[in-house]
């Protein structure tokens, strides 16, 4: 009888495992390592014109709108976002196609050969994205900031257009504990002569205005240089410095997406002014084609499931408002898991009052909060005995089993929870193969 030996991991599996191991370096903000790596790689970040997207909320949706319109304009696009929901390749996409696992080893090997000591996981992945875009012949890149802006690895870019979607207090240990302090960090993406658009207001906008004046770049603000108004029937009219577009129908659900739509269209108008081949006629088809999984994403029927990665108070407030407006279900089951560095009390205050039943769970993230801790906070809203399950898949199964055909199950609180729920629903046949 032949001796059966365990199969060794494939090259893609080994590469992905190595990337996962780099998490031990954690967060170490700064640009020196990234600058050195990019220089050794021959400056791939300068090979492709880019739109650089910072902000507290709405970055991913804004990137999706930008990608949709740029592809409608016939451009070969590259999109870099984080975190992924189900698989690594979601982070780095070309023309809407995820990076294949088979492409990971070659990119990783090239980056590690150029990397100085101490490169963080995010820095390595960012360099891989820039290198992949150059190799793939990308004509227009959309690059999302990871954390903050000023010292984020992506800020080695000198983009054609910069974006700051919104500003709110997050990651206070790194960015500061006031909107003004956070705005100063996110405003680090503003660069001399680079047109910038923002959807923020108040003291944060004042900080960005001061930054724009200091570095010498034009800054367009929502409600000032550009506006978006609802035309009715889910359609919108955009007016900017030179564009006036009517009948825009966003492909992303939720009234809160109007804000992201406005910021994206303004960024596209600015890009057109910077010489990009984007015309007003590309905008309607492009925003209608936009898709962004895990953000107010509705699946199935009887009961329906809505997946939304609301992980901070601004996002949970927007989700609660959207659920009230949706109004197409009888009762709501809430499947909820939150990470330990988030404002759980505020998130629960927005969402728990809407729920007929709450099922608490935790993702596989080391930062996930235990159900017992969340149960104490849920009790503040009169829910004395919320359901609790040890993992996301079991929590989703329980909610689906208990909910009626006319009810809805909302999975939220963390993108890690949403990603695990989405993978489980795919296994159950609610989505096509990944």
N, C-alpha and C positions, 0 to 999 in steps of 0.2 A: 504494500500500500504506500503511495507517495506521501511524503511528509508535507503537511499543509502549514505554510508559514503565513503569518499575518501580512497583509498587503501594506506596503509603505505608503505614506500619504503622497498624493500627487503634487506636482510642482505648484499648481495654483493653491492647493490646500496649505502647503508649507508657507507660501508667500503670505496668504491671508492670516495664518497663525502668527507669523512674524510681525505683521502689522498690528495685530491684536496685542501682542506682547509689548509693543511700544507705549501702550497706555500707562506703563509704570513711570514714564517721564512726566505724565500729568500735564498741567497747564504751566507754561513758562513763556510768558509774553515777551516779545522782542523780535527785531528784524535781522539781527546780525547773522544768525545761522542760515536763515532763509536767503538772505542776499548772497552769502558765500556759496550756497548750494546752487542757486539759479545762475550765478556767474560761471561756476564750473560746468553747468549743463549748456552753456551758450545762450543764456537768457531766453528761455522758452516763453516766459511771461510777456515778453515784448514782441513776440512773433505774431500775435493775434490781437486785433482790436477788441476791446472789452468794455462792458458796462459793469461797474463794481457796486454791489448792493449791500448796504449796511442797514441796521435798524433793530428795534426790539421785537416787533411783531410784523408779520406780513412779508418777510423777505422771500420765503419760498413761493408764495402765491405770486408776488411781483415778478420773480424770476420766471415762473410758468407763463405769465402773460407776455413777458419780453420774448421768451423763446418762441411762443406761438406766432407772434407777429414777425419776428426775424425769419422764421422758416417760411411764413406766407410770402415774404419778400424774396424768397428763393435763395437765401443764404444758408451755408452749411454751418450749423451752430454747435457750440459746445457749452454745456451748463455744468457748473460745479456747485453743489449744495451739500448741506449736512443737517442732521444726521440721516442715514438711510433708514428705511422702515423694515425691509425684509432682507436685503442683500447688499453687499459692499458696492457693487457696480452701479447702484442707483445714484451714488454721489457724483459720478463722472459720466456724463452722457454726451453723445454726439448725434445730432439729428434725431433726438428722442430715443436713441438706443443706449441702454446701459452698457457700461464697460464690461466686457466678457471676462469671466474668471481666467480664461487662458491668456489674457493680455496682462494680467497683474504681475506675474513673475518678471517679465522683461522690463516693465516700467519700474518695479521696485528695485531690481538689480542696478539699473542705471542711476536711480536717485541715490541709493545707498553708496554707490561708488563715488558720488560727488558730494555726499553729505558730510559736514563737519561733525565732530563729537557732540552728542547731546541733542540731536534733532528730535523734536517731539513727534508723536503720532500724527497730529494734525499737520505739522510742517511737512512731513514725508508725503502724506496723501495729497497735500496742496501742490507740491512739486511734481508728483505723479500726474496730477490733472493738467498742469501747464504743459508738461512734456507730451502727454497724450494728445492734447489739442494741436500742438505743433505737428506731431507725426501724422495726425488724421487730416491735416489740411483744413482745419476749422477756419471759417471766414469771419465769424462774430462770436465772441464768448460772453457769457453771463456768469459772473463769479460772485457768490454769496460770501460775505464775511462770516467767520466762525464765531469770534467773541470780540465785542467792542468795535475796533476799527483801527485806531492809531498804531497799535502794536501787534495787530493780527497778522498772521503769516501771509494772508492774501494782499496785504497793503504794500507789497513790493510792486504791485501793478502801478502803471501810469495809464489809467483808463481814458477812453474817449468821453465817458459820462460817469459821474458818481451819483449814488442814490442813498438817502437816509429815509427809510420808510416811516418809522415812528421812533419816539424816544420815551422810554419808561425805565423805572428802576429795576435792574436785574444784575445778577452777579456782582453784588455790592462790594464784595471783597476785592474785586479786580477793577471795577469801573466807577465806584463811588456810590453814595447812598442818596443822591438827589438827582432830579432830571437834568439839572444844569451840569452836574459832574459827569453824568453818563453822556450827555450831548458833547462835552469836550472830548471824550474818548472816541465816540462815533464820528465826530467832526474831523477826526484825523484822516478820514478818507478824502476830504476836500484838498485839492491840489491846485497849484497856480495854473490858471487858464482853463481848467477842466470844468465844463458846465455841470452843475449839480442840481438835483431836484429833491424835494423833501415833502413828506406829508405831516410833519410835526408842527407844533404851534407853541404858544406861550413862552416860558423862559427857555425852553430847549431851542426854540426857533431863534430867540435872541442870541443865544450862544453860537448857533450856526451862522447867523448873519454876521456876527463879529468875526468869526473864523474866515468866512468868505471874503470879507473886506480885507482882512490881514494878509491872506495869501493871494488875493487878486483873482477870484473866480466868480462867475455869475451864479446866483442861487435863486431858483424858482421854488416858491412855496405854494402848497395847496390852499386855495382860497384867496390867493394874492395874485401870482402870475398865471395860475391855471385853476380851473374849476371843473367840477363834474356835477351834473344835475340829472335826476331821474326823469325820463320822458314818459314813464308809465309802461306797464306790461314787462317789467324787468329790463327795460332798455335805458340807455344813458346817453347824455350829450356831453361831450368834452369840448372845452374852449381853452386854448393856450395862447401863447404869444402870436402864433401864426396859423395854427390848426383850429378848425371848427368842425367837429365830427358828430354826427347824429346816429341814433339807432344802434349803439354799441350793446351787444348782448354777451356778457361774460360767460365763459364756459364753466366757471367755478361757482358753486352754490353758496348762498348766504349773502344777506344785504351788506355785511361788513366787507365783502370783496370789492365794493364800489371804491373804497379808499385805495386799495391796492391797484385796482384798475386805473384810477386817476394818476397815481404816481408812475405806473408803468408807461402809460401813454405819454405823459410829460417827458419821461426819460427817452422814449422813442423819438419824440419831436426834437429834443435836444440832440440826439444822435444824428437825426437827419440834417440838422443844422451844422453838425460837425463833419458832414460829408458821407454818412452812411447811406446806402441805397434803399432807404425806407420811405415809402410814400403813404399819404393818408388812406389810400385805397387798400393797403395791406392790413390796416388795423382791425377793421370789422371781422374779417375771416380769421385773423390770427387770435384775437381775444376769445372768439367763440370756440376755437379749437383747443384752448388752454385746458390742461388737466393737471391736478396736483393731488395725488393720493394721500389719504389720511387727514385731510382738512375739510371738514363738513362734507364728508364723502358718504353718500347714501347707497346701501346695498340691499338687494333682495326685496321680498314681499312676504308679509304675514308670519311673524313680525318683520319690520324693516330694521336695519342696523345703520346707525350713523357713527362714523369714526372721525374723531377730531382730537388733534394733539394739543388742546388747550392746556398750557403748563404754567401760565402766570395770570395774574388778575385781569389784565387787559384782555387776554385771549378768552378767559372763562366768561367775562362779562359779554363779549361779543358772541360767544357760543350760546349763552343763555338767551340773549336777545333773538338770535336766529332760531332757536328751538321754539320760542314763543310765537314767532312769526310763521314758522312752518305750519303748525296747527293741523297736520294731516295724520294725527295718531290720537288714540284715546288716552293711553297711560304711558309713562316713561319709566323704563328700567335703566338705572345708571350703573355702569360697570366702571369703577374708578380706582386708579392707582397713581400715586404721586411720588416724585423724587424728593429726597430729604432737604435739598437746598432751595425748594420752592415754597411759596406762600400758600400752604395748604389751607389754612383757615379762610383766606379770601376766596380761593377757588371753590371750596365747599359752600361758602355762603352764597355764591352765585348759582350753583347747580343743584345742590341737595333739595332746596324748596320746590324744584320742578318735578322731582322724582316721586313716583308711586312706590318704588322699591330701590334700595341701594345695595349693590354687591361690591364689596371691597376686595382688592387683590393687590398683588405686587408683581412687577416685571422681574426679569433676571438681572437687572442692573444692580450693582453693588450699592448704589445710592438710593434704592427704593425704600420707601417707608413701610414698616410693618402694619398689617391691618389693624392690630390692637390700638396703635397710636392714632390711626385715622378714625377708628370707631369712637374714640373719645371726642374728637372734633365733630363728627357727624351727630353725636348725641346732643350737641349744643343746638341743633335744629329740630329737636323733638323726635329723632329717629333713635329709639333706645336699643334696638337689636338689628342692626344692619346685617345683611348676609356677608360672609367672608369666605374666600377661597384662596388656597395657597399659590395658585398660578393663574395666569390670564386665560388660558384655554378652558380651564375648569369653570372659571367665573363666567365666561361667555356662554358656555354650554348651559350653565344653570339659568342665566337670564333668558336665553332662548327657550328653554323648557318651560319656564314660568310665565313668560309673556304671552299674551293672546295675539290672534291674527291681526287685530287692528291697533296693536301697541307698537312702540319703538324701543329699541335698545341702543343707548348711547354709550360708547366706549371712549373714555377720555382721561385727562389728567397728566398725560405724559406721552411723548412720541414713542418711547420704548414700549409702553403698554399698547398703543395703537399698532405698532409694528408687529408685536407678537399676536395680537388679535387678528390682524389682517392675514398673517401667515396661517393661523389656525382656520380662519374662514376659507382661505384658499384650499386647504386640505379637505374641508367639508364640501367643496364644490361651489362656494358662493362667488368665487372669482375664477378666471381662466388660469391656465398654467403660467407660472412666473417666467 
